[in-house]
Amino acid sequence: MSMEKPASAFEYAPAPESRAVVDIAPSYGLFIDGEFTEAADGRVFKTVAPATEEVLSEVAQAGEADVDRAVRAARRAFASWSALPGSERAKYLFRIARIVQERSRELAVLETLDNGKPIKETRDSDLPLVAAHFFYYAGWADKLEHAGFGRRTTNGHSGASPRPLGVAGQVIPWNFPLLMLAWKIAPALATGNTVVLKPAETTPLSALFFADVCRQAGLPKGVVNIVPGYGDAGAALVAHPDVDKVAFTGSTAVGKEIARTVAGTRKKLTLELGGKGANIVFDDAPLDQAVEGIVNGIFFNQGQVCCAGSRLLVQESVQDELLDALKRRLTTLRLGDPLDKNTDIGAINSAEQLARITALAERGEAEGAERWSPACELPSTGYWFAPTLFTGVTQAHTVAREEIFGPVLSVLTFRTPDEAVAKANNTPYGLSAGIWSEKGSRVLAVANRLRAGVVWSNTFNKFDPTSPFGGYKESGSGREGGRHGLEAYLDV
Amino acid sequence: MSDKPEKTGKTGKTAKAGKGERPGEPEGTAGAAPRLSVFKTYKLYVGGKFPRSESGRVYEVTDSQGTWLANAPLSSRKDARDAVVAARKAFGGWSGATAYNRGQVLYRVAEMLEGRREQFVREVAEAEGLSQAEAAAQVDAAVDRWVWYAGWTDKIAQVVGGANPVAGPYFNLSTPEPTGVVAVLAPQESSFLGLVSVIAPVIATGNTAVVIASERFPLPALSLGEVLATSDVPGGVVNILSGRTAEIAAPLAAHQDVNAIDLAGADEALAKELEIAAADNLKRVLRPQPVDDGGWSATPGTERLTAFLETKTVWHTTGALGASGSSY
């Protein structure tokens, strides 16, 4: 096998997806009580395409008064929405799922523009999962009495059908804007709650397009309210006294702040927070597949994934062979225009996130880890970071401990399965882990001992609406997806 | 059971100055002097041993009439931290034990308790000011509660876990796992039935516990330690502290090696304060729940089991058996 790359022979022609399928308006309002409205104080903010820094649209910025208005709208809608037969709620959700499927190309392009992730991912991963999630929870809406959650009463007896909580305040991140919306809204509506959702300030557009999907589906007004804004809007939503349920996906630091805010209240809380996932490669692993899994684990969505496999733990005896193959593979990754269908690595979501990744990578170098990136030309505008490996990393290094949330992989080694487990668990996080081995008993034994909510054996970053997702320890609490995901929205 | 009392109350104990006479105190009459009974020194239960508080402090425990019953250890922050160390040390073994084994151990607790029934009836009656019959009902219900939870150890995974039909060539299985070390603030009013009702579900699933006994009525809890020590419960799985609830709970809620906290025994203000402290390492928090009209007598649901469980979901690649052979 030759490492020589006759570059010209393998050049790809540009294959951009058309922007024409999506029509972005110059400005958007807040979506409250079925209407688009301006913010009470008239504030707006701009959302930009991270790949080009082009301003995509100007969006109304929710403040405390707007959040209050949205919560009141959701409260008004709750009585009739929760009183609907489950079978009727189900049909609304089925409608939403179908409309998302119909508009998936438009939404995929929109998401790629606003977020910076490759169209390959929005088209093949985000959008299909969004539709599947609504389809899955639609089916639960009229079967809740079969879900195994009795209704709690003060006498400890279980009633027939579990009840919704009321108004759900939901705050979502920018890494999978529409998918995180689906994870939040689908189970909330299926169980009979109404929703006020705050999308992230860098990626508000797909949530606002979702408001239009709700309009097309004929969803009663006030059942879903969308309030784009910054952290202050999220904080106001979480602290609002008429919110019964808080669901948050984002950083562990903010998650802790939210946990303090809801302390001593009736609010039910679920948190999906950070991670520092270990991807463990044993010497008997199928190395070529493992390389693909490692690449997927840390470079999917530019590594801006809470469950990313950001720590590679490789058994010493195969370290050289694996790293050679991994580096060879990284030289073939294509970084650039996210709308190009051949692009593997898109843009970092924001200048702020890029600065954070850059600082942590510099810290890794300063602390003595060895940094490597493939030769990689970065576009002159937009926010970009080359795929990066750190080798010679110890558990004390910052790049082994802190969540970088970018395309940066820290490589550590181990000799025995015990050592692999100890290192994998040596983190306050506990969201995901990967195991690569052909030996079934080893996979099962290691999976049993990992303190992580999701474990992938001989694969990575797989998601499904039927599969509960969520963390141990400081990666959060509660589960999203599957039967388990209903519990967060039921009074049980 | 050599410590089984003849009748209610430990006979022969002299009341402390300023306090009324103890119930059951023999009348001093002419003739043979009554036998002085042997008092029990109530001690903590930590790591399978019975230490005094490292602080050397005790506090006076009285019955409902204000009569002195015993000096209970007044645990310190250091006692709380020692208990966490013991609970963490025990976690691997206990969570790794088979569910069947844990069920047998919990059932053994019920057996041992049944044998000491009269001791606990007396202690509960004295503490809570109940009649013999009322106290007996509490103790009987507590024994039955151990039996109830003993049966759950190898069933809860089947009820709350299962296979997930994902759209792809994967065997995807969700299973519950214990959260880890759980700090338990035992109910303040129900010194024994309430206590058992919060300890048993925590350890049934493989967690280990640091328990703060009812502040006013700590003696039944401290005696429970003696039962656990003789019931095949490995040392450190349950650790029992007595003292001021707020004083001991604060370091536990803030402790970075505690994974969860049950606030059953906290009032509203303390519960909020502890929940805020618990956010620092995102402990799982079970807020104070309404107690059934019968004071813990209703058959529980599964909520106290699931409150301290994590769900682990493992995706196993199945590939396809076809002409192409193994495919990941």
Interface residues (C-beta under 8 A of the other chain):
Chain A: A132 G148 G150 R152 T154 N155 G156 H157 S158 T252 G255 K256 E257 A259 R260 A263 G264 L271 L273 P286 Q289 G293 P428 V443 A447 L450 A452 G453 V454 V455 W456 S457 N458 T459 K462 D464 T466 S467 P468 F469 G470 Y472 K473 E474 G476 S477 R479 G482 R483 H484 V492
Chain B: V159 V160 G162 N164 P165 V166 A167 G168 Y170 N172 S174 T179 N259 E268 A271 K272 E275 I276 A278 A279 D280 N281 L282 R284 V285 P290 V291 D292 D293 A298 T299 P300 G301 E303 E310 T311 K312 T313 V314 W315 H316 T317 S326 Y328
